[in-house]
């Protein structure tokens, strides 16, 4: 086992510059969800040059590759990376700054893609040293519902061959480069979008008795919705409801508008409670609106499910990470109320989604994801590629 570990570590170190170049190319040429045409072509090109068997065009722009070791039909493990970017204008002054106005890899999917390409190179090089198959999933459209994961699953990405476990990693700026973090069990929340419309009767701001004020009405509704979390949910189930935007149709200092709109998100970690909360929210909205003489509609767009890290697979993954990085570089993480469409995979196969440290305060690399100044310490790419390869090989080495 030690010899294959050392081979993977040596290959990860040797390939760092290539992986860095790939990351910079992808970063400079970002594409939004469902539009990753050139990114998919680039990934396919790298795999073709390496002689790695793959299929391009899964879920339109996705790529699925197979690295076959000895006795390839014996077992299969999957590794996943997302490839899409965000509608953000980059503010970094770096040679590989985004060339696309208003589009940026601000969530690190360039890192994920390059790391998985690096892992592919390593696995292909050491394929004589393990038994089984590693399936590599380069997934489009993580950032936009319904999520590329759901489409790839529908198109059979978890079949033929069927992986017995799947691993995914995500950049984590708060964690210093050289470290990773993980958590077994419930880890990330489901995510639903809320679209609220409240209709009243507008008029003069000095004559509210002649109007049905939708602004006052929506204020009561928002407070009422917060009680879905504070008074109706089980306190042992993490739940968040946030209204992030309100705007009216007209209105002024002395004008009451006819209608008001609000946008929000609802997140939790229990599917039964999630569905019941949807009904409670709709009833709350309709009831408050009716009691005040107005009308309201709440449209709920169901998004990603909660992400659950399989207890056994994640305990094993922590062991593998300690073998690769050392115990001092593997940390436990708290629950997060953010969402990720890797969650779809975890509802179909035992999975582990972990965090790759990419921050370096000494270099000023501290900006969080989804910001205009997000960047990474590129030394993380060595660990990102090498650890993914080791996770797959080490899992295949476990007794069935």
C-alpha positions as CSV (number, residue, x, y, z in Angstrom):
1,X,0.0,0.0,0.0
2,X,2.8,2.4,0.8
3,X,4.4,2.0,-2.6
4,X,1.2,3.0,-4.5
5,X,0.7,5.9,-2.0
6,X,4.1,7.2,-2.8
7,X,3.6,6.8,-6.5
8,X,0.4,8.9,-6.4
9,X,2.1,11.6,-4.2
10,X,5.1,11.7,-6.6
11,X,2.8,12.0,-9.7
12,X,0.7,14.7,-8.0
13,X,3.8,16.7,-7.3
14,X,5.3,16.1,-10.8
15,X,2.0,17.1,-12.5
16,X,1.4,20.3,-10.4
17,X,2.5,22.7,-13.2
18,X,0.3,21.0,-15.8
19,X,-2.7,21.0,-13.4
20,X,-2.1,24.7,-12.6
21,X,-2.0,25.5,-16.4
22,X,-5.3,23.7,-16.9
23,X,-6.9,25.5,-13.9
24,X,-5.7,28.8,-15.3
25,X,-7.1,28.1,-18.8
26,X,-10.5,27.1,-17.4
27,X,-10.5,30.1,-15.1
28,X,-9.7,32.5,-17.9
29,X,-12.5,31.0,-20.1
30,X,-15.5,30.6,-17.8
31,X,-18.9,29.5,-19.0
32,X,-22.2,29.7,-17.2
33,X,-24.4,26.7,-16.3
34,X,-25.7,24.8,-19.3
35,X,-23.4,26.7,-21.5
36,X,-20.1,24.9,-20.8
37,X,-19.5,24.0,-24.4
38,X,-15.8,24.9,-24.7
39,X,-15.0,23.7,-21.2
40,X,-16.4,20.3,-22.0
41,X,-14.4,20.3,-25.2
42,X,-11.2,21.2,-23.3
43,X,-11.7,18.5,-20.8
44,X,-12.3,15.9,-23.6
45,X,-9.2,17.1,-25.4
46,X,-7.0,16.6,-22.3
47,X,-8.4,13.1,-21.7
48,X,-8.0,12.2,-25.4
49,X,-4.4,13.2,-25.4
50,X,-3.8,11.0,-22.3
51,X,-5.5,8.1,-24.0
52,X,-8.3,7.9,-21.4
53,X,-11.6,6.4,-22.4
54,X,-14.4,8.8,-22.1
55,X,-17.8,10.1,-23.3
56,X,-18.4,13.7,-24.1
57,X,-21.9,15.2,-24.2
58,X,-23.5,13.7,-21.2
59,X,-26.2,16.2,-20.0
60,X,-25.1,18.2,-23.1
61,X,-21.7,19.4,-21.9
62,X,-20.6,16.9,-19.3
63,X,-17.8,14.3,-19.7
64,X,-17.6,10.9,-18.1
65,X,-14.4,8.9,-18.2
66,X,-13.4,5.4,-17.1
67,X,-10.0,4.4,-15.7
68,X,-9.8,0.6,-15.8
69,X,-7.3,-1.2,-13.5
70,X,-6.9,-4.9,-13.2
71,X,-10.1,-6.9,-13.2
72,X,-12.1,-3.8,-14.1
73,X,-15.5,-5.3,-13.6
74,X,-14.8,-6.2,-10.0
75,X,-15.7,-2.9,-8.3
76,X,-16.3,0.8,-9.3
77,X,-15.7,4.0,-7.5
78,X,-16.7,7.5,-8.8
79,X,-15.1,10.9,-8.5
80,X,-17.0,14.1,-9.4
81,X,-16.1,17.6,-10.3
82,X,-18.4,20.5,-11.5
83,X,-17.4,22.7,-14.4
84,X,-19.7,25.7,-14.6
85,X,-19.0,29.4,-13.5
86,X,-21.0,32.2,-12.0
87,X,-22.4,35.5,-13.3
88,X,-19.8,37.6,-11.4
89,X,-17.4,40.2,-12.7
90,X,-13.8,39.3,-11.6
91,X,-11.9,42.0,-9.8
92,X,-8.6,40.1,-9.4
93,X,-5.5,41.4,-11.2
94,X,-3.9,38.1,-12.3
95,X,-2.6,36.9,-15.6
96,X,-5.4,34.3,-15.8
97,X,-8.2,36.8,-15.1
98,X,-11.5,35.9,-16.7
99,X,-11.7,37.0,-20.3
100,X,-15.5,36.8,-20.3
101,X,-17.2,40.0,-19.1
102,X,-19.6,39.3,-16.2
103,X,-18.6,35.6,-15.8
104,X,-16.1,34.2,-13.3
105,X,-15.1,31.0,-11.7
106,X,-15.9,32.4,-8.3
107,X,-16.8,29.1,-6.7
108,X,-13.7,27.2,-7.5
109,X,-15.2,24.9,-10.2
110,X,-12.0,25.5,-12.2
111,X,-10.1,24.1,-9.3
112,X,-12.4,21.1,-9.1
113,X,-12.2,20.4,-12.9
114,X,-8.4,20.7,-13.0
115,X,-8.0,18.6,-9.9
116,X,-10.0,15.8,-11.4
117,X,-8.1,16.0,-14.7
118,X,-4.9,15.7,-12.6
119,X,-6.4,12.7,-10.8
120,X,-7.2,11.2,-14.1
121,X,-3.6,11.5,-15.2
122,X,-2.4,9.9,-12.0
123,X,-4.9,7.0,-12.1
124,X,-4.1,6.3,-15.7
125,X,-0.4,6.1,-14.9
126,X,-0.9,3.8,-11.9
127,X,-3.7,1.7,-13.3
128,X,-1.6,-1.4,-13.2
129,X,-1.4,-1.1,-9.4
130,X,-5.1,-1.4,-8.5
131,X,-8.1,-3.6,-9.3
132,X,-11.5,-2.2,-10.4
133,X,-12.6,0.9,-12.3
134,X,-12.7,4.6,-11.4
135,X,-15.5,6.6,-13.0
136,X,-14.7,10.3,-13.5
137,X,-17.7,12.6,-13.7
138,X,-17.1,16.2,-15.0
139,X,-20.6,17.6,-14.4
140,X,-22.1,20.8,-15.9
141,X,-24.6,23.2,-14.3
142,X,-24.1,22.8,-10.5
143,X,-25.0,26.5,-10.0
144,X,-28.5,26.4,-11.6
145,X,-31.6,24.4,-10.9
146,X,-32.5,21.7,-11.6
147,X,-28.8,21.0,-11.2
148,X,-26.6,19.1,-13.7
149,X,-26.3,16.2,-11.2
150,X,-30.0,15.4,-11.5
151,X,-29.7,15.3,-15.3
152,X,-26.6,13.2,-15.4
153,X,-28.2,10.7,-13.0
154,X,-31.3,10.6,-15.2
155,X,-29.1,9.9,-18.2
156,X,-27.5,6.9,-16.3
157,X,-24.2,8.3,-15.0
158,X,-24.5,6.1,-11.9
159,X,-25.0,2.9,-14.0
160,X,-22.9,0.8,-16.4
161,X,-20.8,0.5,-14.3
162,X,-22.5,1.3,-11.0
163,X,-20.2,2.9,-8.4
164,X,-20.3,1.5,-4.9
165,X,-19.1,4.9,-3.6
166,X,-18.7,8.5,-4.9
167,X,-16.4,11.2,-3.7
168,X,-16.5,15.0,-4.4
169,X,-14.4,17.9,-3.2
170,X,-15.0,21.6,-2.9
171,X,-12.7,24.5,-2.4
172,X,-12.8,26.0,1.1
173,X,-10.9,29.4,1.6
174,X,-11.3,29.4,5.4
175,X,-9.2,26.3,5.5
176,X,-5.4,26.7,4.9
177,X,-3.8,25.0,1.9
178,X,-2.6,21.5,2.7
179,X,-5.6,20.7,4.9
180,X,-9.0,19.1,4.2
181,X,-12.2,19.0,6.2
182,X,-15.1,16.6,6.2
183,X,-18.2,15.6,8.2
184,X,-20.1,12.3,8.3
185,X,-23.9,12.3,8.2
186,X,-26.0,15.4,7.5
187,X,-23.7,18.0,6.1
188,X,-25.5,20.5,3.7
189,X,-29.1,21.7,3.4
190,X,-31.8,21.3,0.8
191,X,-32.5,24.6,-1.1
192,X,-35.9,25.8,-2.3
193,X,-36.6,29.1,-4.0
194,X,-39.6,31.2,-2.7
195,X,-41.4,33.7,-5.0
196,X,-44.1,35.7,-3.2
197,X,-46.6,38.1,-4.8
198,X,-49.0,40.1,-2.6
199,X,-51.8,42.0,-4.3
200,X,-53.7,44.9,-2.5
201,X,-55.3,48.1,-3.7
202,X,-53.1,51.1,-4.2
203,X,-53.9,54.8,-3.6
204,X,-52.8,57.9,-1.8
205,X,-50.4,57.4,1.1
206,X,-52.4,59.9,3.2
207,X,-55.6,57.9,2.8
208,X,-54.7,54.3,3.8
209,X,-58.3,53.7,4.9
210,X,-59.2,53.7,1.1
211,X,-56.5,51.2,0.2
212,X,-55.4,47.7,1.0
213,X,-51.7,48.3,1.6
214,X,-49.6,45.4,0.2
215,X,-46.5,46.6,1.9
216,X,-48.0,46.4,5.3
217,X,-49.5,43.1,4.3
218,X,-46.2,41.6,3.1
219,X,-44.5,42.8,6.3
220,X,-47.0,40.7,8.3
221,X,-46.5,37.7,6.0
222,X,-42.7,37.8,6.3
223,X,-43.0,37.8,10.1
224,X,-45.5,35.0,9.9
225,X,-43.2,33.0,7.7
226,X,-40.4,33.3,10.2
227,X,-42.6,31.6,12.7
228,X,-42.5,28.5,10.5
229,X,-38.9,28.2,11.6
230,X,-39.2,29.5,15.2
231,X,-42.5,27.9,16.2
232,X,-43.4,25.1,13.8
233,X,-40.2,23.2,13.2
234,X,-38.5,20.6,15.3
235,X,-35.5,22.4,16.9
236,X,-33.3,19.3,16.2
237,X,-33.8,19.8,12.4
238,X,-31.6,22.7,11.1
239,X,-33.9,25.1,9.2
240,X,-33.4,28.5,7.6
241,X,-35.9,30.8,5.9
242,X,-34.6,34.0,4.4
243,X,-36.3,36.7,2.3
244,X,-33.5,38.3,0.2
245,X,-35.4,40.8,-2.0
246,X,-38.6,42.9,-1.9
247,X,-39.8,45.3,-4.6
248,X,-43.2,46.9,-5.4
249,X,-45.1,47.7,-8.5
250,X,-45.0,51.5,-8.2
251,X,-45.2,53.3,-4.9
252,X,-43.6,56.5,-3.6
253,X,-43.3,58.5,-0.5
254,X,-47.0,59.3,-0.8
255,X,-48.2,56.4,-3.0
256,X,-49.3,53.0,-1.8
257,X,-48.7,50.5,-4.6
258,X,-51.0,47.8,-5.9
259,X,-48.6,44.9,-5.5
260,X,-45.4,43.8,-3.9
261,X,-43.0,41.0,-4.7
262,X,-40.5,39.1,-2.6
263,X,-37.9,36.5,-3.2
264,X,-36.4,34.1,-0.7
265,X,-34.9,30.7,0.1
266,X,-36.0,27.9,2.4
267,X,-33.4,25.3,3.6
268,X,-33.6,22.3,5.9
269,X,-32.1,18.8,6.4
270,X,-35.2,16.6,6.6
271,X,-37.3,15.8,3.6
272,X,-40.5,15.0,5.5
273,X,-40.3,18.3,7.3
274,X,-39.4,20.1,4.1
275,X,-42.6,19.0,2.3
276,X,-44.7,19.8,5.4
277,X,-43.1,23.2,5.7
278,X,-44.0,24.0,2.1
279,X,-47.7,23.4,3.0
280,X,-47.5,25.5,6.2
281,X,-45.9,28.4,4.3
282,X,-48.6,28.4,1.6
283,X,-51.3,28.3,4.3
284,X,-49.6,31.1,6.3
285,X,-49.3,33.3,3.2
286,X,-52.9,32.8,2.1
287,X,-54.3,33.1,5.6
288,X,-52.6,36.4,6.5
289,X,-53.4,37.9,3.1
290,X,-57.1,37.0,3.5
291,X,-57.3,38.3,7.0
292,X,-56.1,41.8,5.8
293,X,-58.3,41.9,2.7
294,X,-55.7,41.2,0.2
295,X,-54.5,38.3,-1.9
296,X,-51.2,36.5,-2.1
297,X,-49.5,33.7,-3.9
298,X,-46.4,31.8,-2.8
299,X,-44.7,29.8,-5.5
300,X,-42.1,27.4,-4.2
301,X,-39.5,26.0,-6.7
302,X,-38.1,22.8,-5.2
303,X,-34.4,22.7,-5.5
304,X,-31.6,20.4,-4.4
305,X,-32.2,17.8,-1.6
306,X,-30.1,17.8,1.6
307,X,-26.6,16.4,1.3
308,X,-25.8,13.4,3.5
309,X,-22.3,12.0,3.8
310,X,-22.5,8.2,4.2
311,X,-21.2,7.4,7.7
312,X,-19.1,4.4,6.7
313,X,-17.7,5.9,3.5
314,X,-16.9,9.2,5.2
315,X,-15.1,7.5,8.2
316,X,-13.1,5.5,5.6
317,X,-12.4,8.7,3.6
318,X,-11.1,10.4,6.7
319,X,-8.7,7.4,7.2
320,X,-7.6,7.7,3.6
321,X,-7.0,11.4,4.0
322,X,-5.0,11.0,7.1
323,X,-2.8,8.4,5.3
324,X,-2.2,10.9,2.5
325,X,-1.9,14.2,4.4
326,X,-1.2,13.4,8.0
327,X,-3.7,13.5,10.9
328,X,-2.9,17.1,11.7
329,X,-4.1,18.2,8.3
330,X,-7.6,16.5,8.4
331,X,-10.2,18.5,10.4
332,X,-13.8,18.0,11.3
333,X,-16.4,20.5,9.9
334,X,-19.7,21.8,11.2
335,X,-23.0,21.5,9.4
336,X,-23.6,24.1,6.6
337,X,-26.9,25.5,5.5
338,X,-25.5,26.1,2.0
339,X,-26.5,23.7,-0.7
340,X,-24.8,21.6,-3.4
341,X,-26.2,19.4,-6.1
342,X,-23.7,16.7,-5.2
343,X,-26.5,15.9,-2.8
344,X,-28.4,14.1,-5.6
345,X,-25.6,11.6,-5.9
346,X,-25.7,11.0,-2.1
347,X,-29.4,10.0,-2.4
348,X,-28.5,7.3,-5.0
349,X,-25.1,6.0,-3.8
350,X,-23.0,6.1,-0.7
351,X,-21.0,9.3,-0.9
352,X,-18.5,11.7,0.7
353,X,-18.3,15.4,-0.1
354,X,-15.3,17.1,1.6
355,X,-13.6,20.4,1.6
356,X,-10.2,21.2,0.1
357,X,-8.2,23.9,1.9
358,X,-7.3,26.7,-0.6
359,X,-6.6,29.7,1.7
360,X,-3.3,31.4,2.5
361,X,-3.6,34.5,4.8
362,X,0.2,35.2,4.4
363,X,-0.3,35.6,0.7
364,X,-3.6,37.6,1.2
365,X,-5.7,34.7,-0.2
366,X,-8.7,34.9,2.0
367,X,-11.7,35.9,-0.1
368,X,-14.7,33.7,0.2
369,X,-16.4,31.9,-2.7
370,X,-19.0,33.8,-4.7
371,X,-17.0,37.1,-4.4
372,X,-15.3,39.2,-7.1
373,X,-11.9,38.6,-5.5
374,X,-12.1,34.8,-4.9
375,X,-8.8,33.1,-5.6
376,X,-6.7,30.2,-4.3
377,X,-3.2,29.2,-3.3
378,X,-2.5,27.1,-6.3
379,X,-0.4,24.7,-4.2
380,X,-3.7,23.3,-3.3
381,X,-3.9,21.7,-6.8
382,X,-1.3,19.1,-5.8
383,X,-3.4,18.0,-2.9
384,X,-6.7,18.3,-4.9
385,X,-5.5,16.0,-7.6
386,X,-3.5,13.6,-5.5
387,X,-6.0,13.1,-2.8
388,X,-8.8,12.4,-5.2
389,X,-6.7,9.7,-6.9
390,X,-5.8,8.2,-3.6
391,X,-9.4,8.2,-2.3
392,X,-10.4,6.2,-5.4
393,X,-7.5,3.7,-5.3
394,X,-7.7,3.3,-1.5
395,X,-11.4,2.6,-1.7
396,X,-10.9,-0.1,-4.3
397,X,-8.3,-1.7,-2.1
398,X,-10.8,-2.2,0.7
399,X,-12.2,-5.6,1.2
400,X,-15.7,-5.9,-0.4
